[in-house]
Amino acid sequence: MSKSLNARCIRRWELQMRDVCDSKINPWWRKRDLRGYIRECGLITAYCMVERMAEDNAKVDFQGDTFSWSPEFSAWYDERRDHYLKEARDYLNEEATTDEIDEEIQNELEAWND
């Protein structure tokens, strides 16, 4: 992929919200809203994807396939956080698919409706 994860997430949010921001459909949202608010949503999506992958990889390295945080894991992960974040960011910049990004966006939109 030639574009970073951040740029692809922002673009996918813009495409997702394009129809919502049409003044013929929605009296509240406008295309100008895409610049700030939607950009921020894209950056948050990318950040969450990187954080989750880093934490999952660290959990596997720490004790195998475990899904709970313990004080021991927390201390261990704090020392190695930067390494796992860099590794996850590098991987997702190259390997994240549009479908994965769209799925993450859908998860966030569903969370908004809760």
Biopython code that builds the backbone (N, CA, C, O; Angstrom):
import numpy as np
from Bio.PDB.StructureBuilder import StructureBuilder

atoms = [
    (1, "MET", "N", (0.839, -1.181, 0.000)),
    (1, "MET", "CA", (0.000, 0.000, 0.000)),
    (1, "MET", "C", (0.887, 1.248, 0.000)),
    (1, "MET", "O", (1.891, 1.322, 0.708)),
    (2, "SER", "N", (0.495, 2.189, -0.790)),
    (2, "SER", "CA", (1.292, 3.397, -0.869)),
    (2, "SER", "C", (0.868, 4.441, 0.161)),
    (2, "SER", "O", (1.653, 5.329, 0.495)),
    (3, "LYS", "N", (-0.346, 4.349, 0.661)),
    (3, "LYS", "CA", (-0.821, 5.328, 1.636)),
    (3, "LYS", "C", (-0.758, 4.744, 3.030)),
    (3, "LYS", "O", (-0.854, 3.532, 3.220)),
    (4, "SER", "N", (-0.598, 5.620, 3.997)),
    (4, "SER", "CA", (-0.520, 5.172, 5.385)),
    (4, "SER", "C", (-1.897, 4.732, 5.874)),
    (4, "SER", "O", (-2.921, 5.021, 5.255)),
    (5, "LEU", "N", (-1.890, 4.039, 6.981)),
    (5, "LEU", "CA", (-3.143, 3.607, 7.601)),
    (5, "LEU", "C", (-4.006, 4.814, 7.940)),
    (5, "LEU", "O", (-5.220, 4.781, 7.735)),
    (6, "ASN", "N", (-3.400, 5.875, 8.455)),
    (6, "ASN", "CA", (-4.154, 7.084, 8.801)),
    (6, "ASN", "C", (-4.889, 7.642, 7.582)),
    (6, "ASN", "O", (-6.077, 7.953, 7.657)),
    (7, "ALA", "N", (-4.184, 7.765, 6.474)),
    (7, "ALA", "CA", (-4.790, 8.327, 5.266)),
    (7, "ALA", "C", (-5.910, 7.441, 4.743)),
    (7, "ALA", "O", (-6.941, 7.944, 4.297)),
    (8, "ARG", "N", (-5.721, 6.145, 4.793)),
    (8, "ARG", "CA", (-6.763, 5.242, 4.312)),
    (8, "ARG", "C", (-7.991, 5.261, 5.226)),
    (8, "ARG", "O", (-9.121, 5.196, 4.742)),
    (9, "CYS", "N", (-7.779, 5.349, 6.530)),
    (9, "CYS", "CA", (-8.915, 5.423, 7.455)),
    (9, "CYS", "C", (-9.697, 6.713, 7.248)),
    (9, "CYS", "O", (-10.927, 6.696, 7.240)),
    (10, "ILE", "N", (-9.002, 7.824, 7.083)),
    (10, "ILE", "CA", (-9.677, 9.099, 6.836)),
    (10, "ILE", "C", (-10.490, 9.018, 5.549)),
    (10, "ILE", "O", (-11.638, 9.459, 5.506)),
    (11, "ARG", "N", (-9.903, 8.461, 4.516)),
    (11, "ARG", "CA", (-10.598, 8.343, 3.229)),
    (11, "ARG", "C", (-11.846, 7.470, 3.348)),
    (11, "ARG", "O", (-12.891, 7.803, 2.789)),
    (12, "ARG", "N", (-11.744, 6.368, 4.064)),
    (12, "ARG", "CA", (-12.892, 5.471, 4.225)),
    (12, "ARG", "C", (-14.007, 6.150, 5.021)),
    (12, "ARG", "O", (-15.187, 5.950, 4.733)),
    (13, "TRP", "N", (-13.631, 6.958, 6.030)),
    (13, "TRP", "CA", (-14.643, 7.713, 6.783)),
    (13, "TRP", "C", (-15.319, 8.730, 5.870)),
    (13, "TRP", "O", (-16.536, 8.906, 5.927)),
    (14, "GLU", "N", (-14.534, 9.399, 5.029)),
    (14, "GLU", "CA", (-15.117, 10.375, 4.110)),
    (14, "GLU", "C", (-16.122, 9.704, 3.184)),
    (14, "GLU", "O", (-17.206, 10.237, 2.946)),
    (15, "LEU", "N", (-15.762, 8.537, 2.662)),
    (15, "LEU", "CA", (-16.688, 7.830, 1.783)),
    (15, "LEU", "C", (-17.929, 7.360, 2.535)),
    (15, "LEU", "O", (-19.039, 7.410, 2.006)),
    (16, "GLN", "N", (-17.739, 6.909, 3.758)),
    (16, "GLN", "CA", (-18.854, 6.438, 4.584)),
    (16, "GLN", "C", (-19.834, 7.572, 4.879)),
    (16, "GLN", "O", (-21.047, 7.362, 4.877)),
    (17, "MET", "N", (-19.317, 8.761, 5.130)),
    (17, "MET", "CA", (-20.151, 9.884, 5.560)),
    (17, "MET", "C", (-20.551, 10.817, 4.417)),
    (17, "MET", "O", (-21.266, 11.793, 4.644)),
    (18, "ARG", "N", (-20.107, 10.536, 3.207)),
    (18, "ARG", "CA", (-20.375, 11.424, 2.081)),
    (18, "ARG", "C", (-21.876, 11.658, 1.888)),
    (18, "ARG", "O", (-22.316, 12.796, 1.722)),
    (19, "ASP", "N", (-22.650, 10.585, 1.911)),
    (19, "ASP", "CA", (-24.092, 10.741, 1.712)),
    (19, "ASP", "C", (-24.766, 11.399, 2.909)),
    (19, "ASP", "O", (-25.747, 12.126, 2.753)),
    (20, "VAL", "N", (-24.245, 11.145, 4.094)),
    (20, "VAL", "CA", (-24.810, 11.751, 5.304)),
    (20, "VAL", "C", (-24.610, 13.260, 5.287)),
    (20, "VAL", "O", (-25.446, 14.006, 5.796)),
    (21, "CYS", "N", (-23.516, 13.706, 4.708)),
    (21, "CYS", "CA", (-23.192, 15.132, 4.698)),
    (21, "CYS", "C", (-23.768, 15.863, 3.489)),
    (21, "CYS", "O", (-23.390, 17.004, 3.221)),
    (22, "ASP", "N", (-24.659, 15.235, 2.772)),
    (22, "ASP", "CA", (-25.306, 15.871, 1.638)),
    (22, "ASP", "C", (-26.454, 16.734, 2.150)),
    (22, "ASP", "O", (-27.346, 16.234, 2.835)),
    (23, "SER", "N", (-26.440, 18.013, 1.825)),
    (23, "SER", "CA", (-27.452, 18.940, 2.345)),
    (23, "SER", "C", (-28.854, 18.620, 1.828)),
    (23, "SER", "O", (-29.838, 19.079, 2.408)),
    (24, "LYS", "N", (-28.965, 17.851, 0.762)),
    (24, "LYS", "CA", (-30.278, 17.459, 0.262)),
    (24, "LYS", "C", (-30.898, 16.364, 1.124)),
    (24, "LYS", "O", (-32.115, 16.179, 1.126)),
    (25, "ILE", "N", (-30.057, 15.648, 1.849)),
    (25, "ILE", "CA", (-30.526, 14.534, 2.678)),
    (25, "ILE", "C", (-30.589, 14.920, 4.144)),
    (25, "ILE", "O", (-31.534, 14.556, 4.843)),
    (26, "ASN", "N", (-29.602, 15.646, 4.610)),
    (26, "ASN", "CA", (-29.457, 15.903, 6.037)),
    (26, "ASN", "C", (-29.342, 17.404, 6.290)),
    (26, "ASN", "O", (-28.445, 18.045, 5.744)),
    (27, "PRO", "N", (-30.222, 17.975, 7.100)),
    (27, "PRO", "CA", (-30.166, 19.418, 7.349)),
    (27, "PRO", "C", (-29.085, 19.839, 8.354)),
    (27, "PRO", "O", (-28.839, 21.035, 8.509)),
    (28, "TRP", "N", (-28.447, 18.907, 9.026)),
    (28, "TRP", "CA", (-27.466, 19.256, 10.060)),
    (28, "TRP", "C", (-26.028, 19.140, 9.592)),
    (28, "TRP", "O", (-25.221, 20.028, 9.864)),
    (29, "TRP", "N", (-25.692, 18.071, 8.899)),
    (29, "TRP", "CA", (-24.312, 17.855, 8.461)),
    (29, "TRP", "C", (-24.082, 18.484, 7.091)),
    (29, "TRP", "O", (-24.959, 18.467, 6.227)),
    (30, "ARG", "N", (-22.902, 19.032, 6.914)),
    (30, "ARG", "CA", (-22.512, 19.632, 5.641)),
    (30, "ARG", "C", (-21.165, 19.059, 5.201)),
    (30, "ARG", "O", (-20.455, 18.435, 5.990)),
    (31, "LYS", "N", (-20.834, 19.279, 3.955)),
    (31, "LYS", "CA", (-19.561, 18.772, 3.436)),
    (31, "LYS", "C", (-18.366, 19.376, 4.159)),
    (31, "LYS", "O", (-17.315, 18.741, 4.246)),
    (32, "ARG", "N", (-18.503, 20.575, 4.674)),
    (32, "ARG", "CA", (-17.403, 21.196, 5.409)),
    (32, "ARG", "C", (-17.076, 20.412, 6.679)),
    (32, "ARG", "O", (-15.960, 20.493, 7.192)),
    (33, "ASP", "N", (-18.053, 19.654, 7.183)),
    (33, "ASP", "CA", (-17.824, 18.848, 8.378)),
    (33, "ASP", "C", (-16.839, 17.712, 8.121)),
    (33, "ASP", "O", (-16.246, 17.183, 9.062)),
    (34, "LEU", "N", (-16.662, 17.337, 6.878)),
    (34, "LEU", "CA", (-15.716, 16.273, 6.539)),
    (34, "LEU", "C", (-14.288, 16.660, 6.885)),
    (34, "LEU", "O", (-13.478, 15.795, 7.218)),
    (35, "ARG", "N", (-13.973, 17.929, 6.814)),
    (35, "ARG", "CA", (-12.590, 18.363, 7.030)),
    (35, "ARG", "C", (-12.097, 18.095, 8.444)),
    (35, "ARG", "O", (-11.005, 17.554, 8.618)),
    (36, "GLY", "N", (-12.857, 18.452, 9.432)),
    (36, "GLY", "CA", (-12.392, 18.368, 10.809)),
    (36, "GLY", "C", (-12.861, 17.130, 11.545)),
    (36, "GLY", "O", (-12.061, 16.294, 11.964)),
    (37, "TYR", "N", (-14.157, 17.028, 11.694)),
    (37, "TYR", "CA", (-14.728, 15.966, 12.511)),
    (37, "TYR", "C", (-14.457, 14.583, 11.921)),
    (37, "TYR", "O", (-14.050, 13.670, 12.640)),
    (38, "ILE", "N", (-14.678, 14.428, 10.641)),
    (38, "ILE", "CA", (-14.485, 13.131, 9.995)),
    (38, "ILE", "C", (-13.008, 12.777, 9.963)),
    (38, "ILE", "O", (-12.659, 11.604, 10.090)),
    (39, "ARG", "N", (-12.134, 13.756, 9.797)),
    (39, "ARG", "CA", (-10.698, 13.500, 9.836)),
    (39, "ARG", "C", (-10.303, 12.954, 11.205)),
    (39, "ARG", "O", (-9.524, 12.006, 11.306)),
    (40, "GLU", "N", (-10.843, 13.557, 12.243)),
    (40, "GLU", "CA", (-10.546, 13.101, 13.602)),
    (40, "GLU", "C", (-11.045, 11.671, 13.815)),
    (40, "GLU", "O", (-10.369, 10.868, 14.457)),
    (41, "CYS", "N", (-12.216, 11.355, 13.284)),
    (41, "CYS", "CA", (-12.741, 9.988, 13.395)),
    (41, "CYS", "C", (-11.816, 8.994, 12.696)),
    (41, "CYS", "O", (-11.594, 7.894, 13.203)),
    (42, "GLY", "N", (-11.279, 9.369, 11.548)),
    (42, "GLY", "CA", (-10.353, 8.499, 10.833)),
    (42, "GLY", "C", (-9.076, 8.251, 11.610)),
    (42, "GLY", "O", (-8.574, 7.127, 11.645)),
    (43, "LEU", "N", (-8.548, 9.298, 12.236)),
    (43, "LEU", "CA", (-7.329, 9.138, 13.033)),
    (43, "LEU", "C", (-7.581, 8.269, 14.260)),
    (43, "LEU", "O", (-6.726, 7.472, 14.646)),
    (44, "ILE", "N", (-8.752, 8.421, 14.871)),
    (44, "ILE", "CA", (-9.098, 7.590, 16.025)),
    (44, "ILE", "C", (-9.230, 6.129, 15.606)),
    (44, "ILE", "O", (-8.783, 5.235, 16.325)),
    (45, "THR", "N", (-9.833, 5.884, 14.460)),
    (45, "THR", "CA", (-9.969, 4.514, 13.960)),
    (45, "THR", "C", (-8.598, 3.881, 13.762)),
    (45, "THR", "O", (-8.372, 2.747, 14.183)),
    (46, "ALA", "N", (-7.683, 4.601, 13.126)),
    (46, "ALA", "CA", (-6.342, 4.068, 12.896)),
    (46, "ALA", "C", (-5.631, 3.807, 14.217)),
    (46, "ALA", "O", (-4.990, 2.770, 14.386)),
    (47, "TYR", "N", (-5.742, 4.737, 15.143)),
    (47, "TYR", "CA", (-5.106, 4.583, 16.450)),
    (47, "TYR", "C", (-5.642, 3.354, 17.184)),
    (47, "TYR", "O", (-4.873, 2.591, 17.770)),
    (48, "CYS", "N", (-6.942, 3.169, 17.150)),
    (48, "CYS", "CA", (-7.550, 2.015, 17.827)),
    (48, "CYS", "C", (-7.104, 0.697, 17.198)),
    (48, "CYS", "O", (-6.857, -0.280, 17.906)),
    (49, "MET", "N", (-7.002, 0.669, 15.874)),
    (49, "MET", "CA", (-6.550, -0.557, 15.212)),
    (49, "MET", "C", (-5.130, -0.903, 15.634)),
    (49, "MET", "O", (-4.825, -2.065, 15.901)),
    (50, "VAL", "N", (-4.262, 0.102, 15.695)),
    (50, "VAL", "CA", (-2.864, -0.119, 16.086)),
    (50, "VAL", "C", (-2.788, -0.560, 17.543)),
    (50, "VAL", "O", (-2.079, -1.515, 17.863)),
    (51, "GLU", "N", (-3.506, 0.120, 18.424)),
    (51, "GLU", "CA", (-3.483, -0.230, 19.848)),
    (51, "GLU", "C", (-3.968, -1.656, 20.084)),
    (51, "GLU", "O", (-3.351, -2.411, 20.836)),
    (52, "ARG", "N", (-5.069, -2.019, 19.444)),
    (52, "ARG", "CA", (-5.615, -3.355, 19.663)),
    (52, "ARG", "C", (-4.662, -4.437, 19.171)),
    (52, "ARG", "O", (-4.468, -5.453, 19.838)),
    (53, "MET", "N", (-4.068, -4.214, 17.999)),
    (53, "MET", "CA", (-3.131, -5.219, 17.484)),
    (53, "MET", "C", (-1.904, -5.318, 18.377)),
    (53, "MET", "O", (-1.426, -6.422, 18.638)),
    (54, "ALA", "N", (-1.385, -4.193, 18.852)),
    (54, "ALA", "CA", (-0.214, -4.211, 19.728)),
    (54, "ALA", "C", (-0.517, -4.959, 21.020)),
    (54, "ALA", "O", (0.290, -5.772, 21.471)),
    (55, "GLU", "N", (-1.667, -4.693, 21.613)),
    (55, "GLU", "CA", (-2.039, -5.371, 22.858)),
    (55, "GLU", "C", (-2.254, -6.863, 22.642)),
    (55, "GLU", "O", (-1.833, -7.673, 23.467)),
    (56, "ASP", "N", (-2.904, -7.234, 21.544)),
    (56, "ASP", "CA", (-3.124, -8.652, 21.264)),
    (56, "ASP", "C", (-1.808, -9.386, 21.045)),
    (56, "ASP", "O", (-1.626, -10.498, 21.539)),
    (57, "ASN", "N", (-0.888, -8.767, 20.304)),
    (57, "ASN", "CA", (0.415, -9.394, 20.078)),
    (57, "ASN", "C", (1.187, -9.536, 21.382)),
    (57, "ASN", "O", (1.845, -10.549, 21.614)),
    (58, "ALA", "N", (1.105, -8.526, 22.222)),
    (58, "ALA", "CA", (1.807, -8.579, 23.503)),
    (58, "ALA", "C", (1.217, -9.664, 24.403)),
    (58, "ALA", "O", (1.960, -10.356, 25.100)),
    (59, "LYS", "N", (-0.094, -9.820, 24.397)),
    (59, "LYS", "CA", (-0.721, -10.859, 25.217)),
    (59, "LYS", "C", (-0.264, -12.244, 24.780)),
    (59, "LYS", "O", (0.000, -13.112, 25.612)),
    (60, "VAL", "N", (-0.172, -12.442, 23.471)),
    (60, "VAL", "CA", (0.293, -13.736, 22.969)),
    (60, "VAL", "C", (1.744, -13.968, 23.373)),
    (60, "VAL", "O", (2.097, -15.079, 23.768)),
    (61, "ASP", "N", (2.583, -12.958, 23.284)),
    (61, "ASP", "CA", (3.989, -13.106, 23.667)),
    (61, "ASP", "C", (4.169, -13.287, 25.165)),
    (61, "ASP", "O", (5.115, -13.939, 25.605)),
    (62, "PHE", "N", (3.271, -12.716, 25.943)),
    (62, "PHE", "CA", (3.416, -12.771, 27.393)),
    (62, "PHE", "C", (3.061, -14.142, 27.949)),
    (62, "PHE", "O", (3.865, -14.749, 28.655)),
    (63, "GLN", "N", (1.865, -14.637, 27.639)),
    (63, "GLN", "CA", (1.429, -15.913, 28.213)),
    (63, "GLN", "C", (0.751, -16.820, 27.216)),
    (63, "GLN", "O", (0.092, -17.777, 27.620)),
    (64, "GLY", "N", (0.880, -16.570, 25.981)),
    (64, "GLY", "CA", (0.132, -17.363, 25.033)),
    (64, "GLY", "C", (-1.191, -16.686, 24.728)),
    (64, "GLY", "O", (-1.286, -15.459, 24.759)),
    (65, "ASP", "N", (-2.191, -17.461, 24.440)),
    (65, "ASP", "CA", (-3.476, -16.928, 24.005)),
    (65, "ASP", "C", (-4.366, -16.599, 25.204)),
    (65, "ASP", "O", (-5.286, -17.353, 25.521)),
    (66, "THR", "N", (-4.096, -15.483, 25.866)),
    (66, "THR", "CA", (-4.885, -15.055, 27.020)),
    (66, "THR", "C", (-5.513, -13.699, 26.718)),
    (66, "THR", "O", (-4.941, -12.893, 25.984)),
    (67, "PHE", "N", (-6.670, -13.455, 27.275)),
    (67, "PHE", "CA", (-7.369, -12.214, 26.977)),
    (67, "PHE", "C", (-7.679, -11.409, 28.225)),
    (67, "PHE", "O", (-8.669, -10.679, 28.256)),
    (68, "SER", "N", (-6.868, -11.525, 29.236)),
    (68, "SER", "CA", (-7.117, -10.754, 30.451)),
    (68, "SER", "C", (-5.886, -9.933, 30.811)),
    (68, "SER", "O", (-4.752, -10.326, 30.539)),
    (69, "TRP", "N", (-6.136, -8.800, 31.420)),
    (69, "TRP", "CA", (-5.056, -7.945, 31.905)),
    (69, "TRP", "C", (-4.795, -8.295, 33.359)),
    (69, "TRP", "O", (-5.723, -8.441, 34.154)),
    (70, "SER", "N", (-3.544, -8.424, 33.689)),
    (70, "SER", "CA", (-3.156, -8.648, 35.073)),
    (70, "SER", "C", (-2.133, -7.579, 35.439)),
    (70, "SER", "O", (-1.570, -6.942, 34.549)),
    (71, "PRO", "N", (-1.885, -7.373, 36.707)),
    (71, "PRO", "CA", (-0.856, -6.407, 37.078)),
    (71, "PRO", "C", (0.522, -6.781, 36.518)),
    (71, "PRO", "O", (1.313, -5.905, 36.168)),
    (72, "GLU", "N", (0.799, -8.074, 36.439)),
    (72, "GLU", "CA", (2.084, -8.515, 35.889)),
    (72, "GLU", "C", (2.175, -8.186, 34.397)),
    (72, "GLU", "O", (3.193, -7.688, 33.918)),
    (73, "PHE", "N", (1.084, -8.477, 33.672)),
    (73, "PHE", "CA", (1.082, -8.179, 32.242)),
    (73, "PHE", "C", (1.178, -6.678, 32.007)),
    (73, "PHE", "O", (1.896, -6.238, 31.109)),
    (74, "SER", "N", (0.469, -5.895, 32.798)),
    (74, "SER", "CA", (0.493, -4.446, 32.650)),
    (74, "SER", "C", (1.909, -3.891, 32.819)),
    (74, "SER", "O", (2.350, -3.055, 32.030)),
    (75, "ALA", "N", (2.606, -4.351, 33.835)),
    (75, "ALA", "CA", (3.982, -3.896, 34.067)),
    (75, "ALA", "C", (4.894, -4.341, 32.926)),
    (75, "ALA", "O", (5.744, -3.579, 32.464)),
    (76, "TRP", "N", (4.711, -5.569, 32.485)),
    (76, "TRP", "CA", (5.528, -6.107, 31.390)),
    (76, "TRP", "C", (5.267, -5.336, 30.097)),
    (76, "TRP", "O", (6.203, -5.003, 29.369)),
    (77, "TYR", "N", (3.995, -5.054, 29.815)),
    (77, "TYR", "CA", (3.633, -4.359, 28.583)),
    (77, "TYR", "C", (4.091, -2.901, 28.595)),
    (77, "TYR", "O", (4.491, -2.377, 27.555)),
    (78, "ASP", "N", (4.040, -2.244, 29.743)),
    (78, "ASP", "CA", (4.496, -0.855, 29.837)),
    (78, "ASP", "C", (5.945, -0.704, 29.402)),
    (78, "ASP", "O", (6.309, 0.295, 28.783)),
    (79, "GLU", "N", (6.770, -1.687, 29.722)),
    (79, "GLU", "CA", (8.184, -1.632, 29.341)),
    (79, "GLU", "C", (8.387, -1.841, 27.848)),
    (79, "GLU", "O", (9.386, -1.387, 27.290)),
    (80, "ARG", "N", (7.455, -2.519, 27.198)),
    (80, "ARG", "CA", (7.626, -2.901, 25.791)),
    (80, "ARG", "C", (6.602, -2.256, 24.863)),
    (80, "ARG", "O", (6.543, -2.606, 23.685)),
    (81, "ARG", "N", (5.807, -1.336, 25.358)),
    (81, "ARG", "CA", (4.709, -0.744, 24.596)),
    (81, "ARG", "C", (5.168, -0.142, 23.263)),
    (81, "ARG", "O", (4.556, -0.395, 22.226)),
    (82, "ASP", "N", (6.224, 0.640, 23.287)),
    (82, "ASP", "CA", (6.682, 1.310, 22.066)),
    (82, "ASP", "C", (7.052, 0.312, 20.976)),
    (82, "ASP", "O", (6.750, 0.521, 19.801)),
    (83, "HIS", "N", (7.701, -0.761, 21.369)),
    (83, "HIS", "CA", (8.088, -1.786, 20.398)),
    (83, "HIS", "C", (6.852, -2.400, 19.736)),
    (83, "HIS", "O", (6.806, -2.536, 18.513)),
    (84, "TYR", "N", (5.853, -2.770, 20.540)),
    (84, "TYR", "CA", (4.650, -3.392, 19.992)),
    (84, "TYR", "C", (3.831, -2.420, 19.160)),
    (84, "TYR", "O", (3.249, -2.814, 18.150)),
    (85, "LEU", "N", (3.775, -1.156, 19.565)),
    (85, "LEU", "CA", (3.045, -0.160, 18.784)),
    (85, "LEU", "C", (3.713, 0.067, 17.429)),
    (85, "LEU", "O", (3.030, 0.160, 16.409)),
    (86, "LYS", "N", (5.030, 0.154, 17.413)),
    (86, "LYS", "CA", (5.746, 0.348, 16.150)),
    (86, "LYS", "C", (5.553, -0.849, 15.231)),
    (86, "LYS", "O", (5.324, -0.694, 14.031)),
    (87, "GLU", "N", (5.646, -2.031, 15.800)),
    (87, "GLU", "CA", (5.469, -3.258, 15.023)),
    (87, "GLU", "C", (4.055, -3.322, 14.427)),
    (87, "GLU", "O", (3.887, -3.641, 13.250)),
    (88, "ALA", "N", (3.059, -3.023, 15.233)),
    (88, "ALA", "CA", (1.674, -3.057, 14.759)),
    (88, "ALA", "C", (1.432, -1.983, 13.705)),
    (88, "ALA", "O", (0.771, -2.247, 12.701)),
    (89, "ARG", "N", (1.954, -0.781, 13.915)),
    (89, "ARG", "CA", (1.767, 0.309, 12.954)),
    (89, "ARG", "C", (2.416, -0.035, 11.615)),
    (89, "ARG", "O", (1.821, 0.183, 10.559)),
    (90, "ASP", "N", (3.633, -0.571, 11.658)),
    (90, "ASP", "CA", (4.318, -0.955, 10.419)),
    (90, "ASP", "C", (3.532, -2.025, 9.670)),
    (90, "ASP", "O", (3.378, -1.955, 8.450)),
    (91, "TYR", "N", (3.037, -3.010, 10.407)),
    (91, "TYR", "CA", (2.273, -4.089, 9.778)),
    (91, "TYR", "C", (0.980, -3.553, 9.155)),
    (91, "TYR", "O", (0.675, -3.853, 8.000)),
    (92, "LEU", "N", (0.224, -2.763, 9.919)),
    (92, "LEU", "CA", (-1.055, -2.267, 9.420)),
    (92, "LEU", "C", (-0.891, -1.263, 8.285)),
    (92, "LEU", "O", (-1.751, -1.185, 7.407)),
    (93, "ASN", "N", (0.191, -0.498, 8.285)),
    (93, "ASN", "CA", (0.435, 0.411, 7.163)),
    (93, "ASN", "C", (0.569, -0.364, 5.861)),
    (93, "ASN", "O", (0.171, 0.123, 4.803)),
    (94, "GLU", "N", (1.120, -1.550, 5.932)),
    (94, "GLU", "CA", (1.347, -2.353, 4.731)),
    (94, "GLU", "C", (0.208, -3.330, 4.441)),
    (94, "GLU", "O", (-0.143, -3.542, 3.280)),
    (95, "GLU", "N", (-0.366, -3.918, 5.473)),
    (95, "GLU", "CA", (-1.226, -5.079, 5.277)),
    (95, "GLU", "C", (-2.713, -4.871, 5.554)),
    (95, "GLU", "O", (-3.510, -5.736, 5.190)),
    (96, "ALA", "N", (-3.122, -3.777, 6.174)),
    (96, "ALA", "CA", (-4.539, -3.583, 6.482)),
    (96, "ALA", "C", (-5.336, -3.448, 5.188)),
    (96, "ALA", "O", (-4.962, -2.698, 4.286)),
    (97, "THR", "N", (-6.428, -4.181, 5.118)),
    (97, "THR", "CA", (-7.255, -4.137, 3.920)),
    (97, "THR", "C", (-8.399, -3.143, 4.107)),
    (97, "THR", "O", (-8.722, -2.738, 5.223)),
    (98, "THR", "N", (-8.985, -2.774, 3.009)),
    (98, "THR", "CA", (-10.130, -1.870, 3.039)),
    (98, "THR", "C", (-11.282, -2.499, 3.814)),
    (98, "THR", "O", (-12.006, -1.808, 4.531)),
    (99, "ASP", "N", (-11.448, -3.803, 3.669)),
    (99, "ASP", "CA", (-12.522, -4.494, 4.399)),
    (99, "ASP", "C", (-12.310, -4.421, 5.907)),
    (99, "ASP", "O", (-13.267, -4.235, 6.658)),
    (100, "GLU", "N", (-11.077, -4.566, 6.352)),
    (100, "GLU", "CA", (-10.789, -4.467, 7.789)),
    (100, "GLU", "C", (-11.072, -3.063, 8.310)),
    (100, "GLU", "O", (-11.617, -2.896, 9.402)),
    (101, "ILE", "N", (-10.703, -2.064, 7.531)),
    (101, "ILE", "CA", (-10.956, -0.672, 7.922)),
    (101, "ILE", "C", (-12.456, -0.408, 7.957)),
    (101, "ILE", "O", (-12.955, 0.212, 8.896)),
    (102, "ASP", "N", (-13.175, -0.873, 6.942)),
    (102, "ASP", "CA", (-14.625, -0.691, 6.908)),
    (102, "ASP", "C", (-15.300, -1.395, 8.082)),
    (102, "ASP", "O", (-16.252, -0.868, 8.657)),
    (103, "GLU", "N", (-14.814, -2.574, 8.438)),
    (103, "GLU", "CA", (-15.375, -3.290, 9.585)),
    (103, "GLU", "C", (-15.156, -2.511, 10.883)),
    (103, "GLU", "O", (-16.048, -2.438, 11.728)),
    (104, "GLU", "N", (-13.973, -1.935, 11.033)),
    (104, "GLU", "CA", (-13.685, -1.126, 12.224)),
    (104, "GLU", "C", (-14.589, 0.104, 12.277)),
    (104, "GLU", "O", (-15.074, 0.475, 13.346)),
    (105, "ILE", "N", (-14.812, 0.727, 11.139)),
    (105, "ILE", "CA", (-15.699, 1.891, 11.077)),
    (105, "ILE", "C", (-17.121, 1.489, 11.449)),
    (105, "ILE", "O", (-17.790, 2.202, 12.198)),
    (106, "GLN", "N", (-17.583, 0.368, 10.939)),
    (106, "GLN", "CA", (-18.932, -0.106, 11.279)),
    (106, "GLN", "C", (-19.057, -0.383, 12.767)),
    (106, "GLN", "O", (-20.085, -0.080, 13.372)),
    (107, "ASN", "N", (-18.017, -0.956, 13.361)),
    (107, "ASN", "CA", (-18.031, -1.199, 14.809)),
    (107, "ASN", "C", (-18.147, 0.103, 15.577)),
    (107, "ASN", "O", (-18.875, 0.178, 16.566)),
    (108, "GLU", "N", (-17.435, 1.132, 15.130)),
    (108, "GLU", "CA", (-17.507, 2.425, 15.817)),
    (108, "GLU", "C", (-18.887, 3.066, 15.648)),
    (108, "GLU", "O", (-19.430, 3.641, 16.591)),
    (109, "LEU", "N", (-19.451, 2.961, 14.441)),
    (109, "LEU", "CA", (-20.783, 3.523, 14.215)),
    (109, "LEU", "C", (-21.837, 2.798, 15.063)),
    (109, "LEU", "O", (-22.764, 3.427, 15.573)),
    (110, "GLU", "N", (-21.695, 1.493, 15.209)),
    (110, "GLU", "CA", (-22.626, 0.735, 16.059)),
    (110, "GLU", "C", (-22.472, 1.166, 17.512)),
    (110, "GLU", "O", (-23.455, 1.229, 18.250)),
    (111, "ALA", "N", (-21.249, 1.459, 17.922)),
    (111, "ALA", "CA", (-21.025, 1.910, 19.299)),
    (111, "ALA", "C", (-21.658, 3.282, 19.523)),
    (111, "ALA", "O", (-22.128, 3.575, 20.622)),
    (112, "TRP", "N", (-21.672, 4.115, 18.499)),
    (112, "TRP", "CA", (-22.321, 5.422, 18.616)),
    (112, "TRP", "C", (-23.806, 5.256, 18.901)),
    (112, "TRP", "O", (-24.398, 6.069, 19.610)),
    (113, "ASN", "N", (-24.408, 4.213, 18.355)),
    (113, "ASN", "CA", (-25.853, 4.015, 18.483)),
    (113, "ASN", "C", (-26.241, 3.340, 19.795)),
    (113, "ASN", "O", (-27.429, 3.232, 20.100)),
    (114, "ASP", "N", (-25.287, 2.894, 20.556)),
    (114, "ASP", "CA", (-25.611, 2.239, 21.835)),
    (114, "ASP", "C", (-26.035, 3.219, 22.889)),
    (114, "ASP", "O", (-26.339, 2.823, 24.014)),
]
sb = StructureBuilder()
sb.init_structure("model")
sb.init_model(0)
sb.init_chain("A")
sb.init_seg("    ")
for serial, (resi, resn, name, xyz) in enumerate(atoms, 1):
    if name == "N":
        sb.init_residue(resn, " ", resi, " ")
    sb.init_atom(name, np.array(xyz, "f"), 0.0, 1.0, " ", f" {name:<3s}", serial, name[0])
structure = sb.get_structure()
